[in-house]
């Protein structure tokens, strides 16, 4: 193995060690193996918010029987935003609207396990985006219910 290969291997290990220290073991594993990432075609609900940091979070929800059956996220932001979007999506699956409304930034942060202090706002961005997606779903549901009464 040449000097460059050794340097790159050491650099990779350093990056992984820093990620573990920043995100904890659970966050690190999700960072290495992202889940629920991507834009969803034909979602029943969608929201997009841009946080004060400049990161944009998108949340997509699909419902069946008034429960979330699929959830996904997309962000143009940092690793912490991505982790929070991933865990917000995971937390949403299987929940009804009342249960969705109970998902807070604190719950997302607790589920991630750990974020750098300067990135804890990312959990609030994910929770707010999830709430906006829920609002989108509720408006559609009310519009459909109202239209069927006419």
Buried (B, 14 or more C-beta within 10 A) or exposed (E): EEEEEEEEEEEEEEEEEEBBEBBBEBBBEBBEEBEBEEEBEEBBBBBBBEBEBEBBBBBBBBBEEEBBEBBBBBBEBBBBBBBBBBBBBBBBBEBEBEEBBEBBBEBBBEBBBBBBEEBBBBBBBBBBBBBBBBBBBBEEBEEEEEEEEE
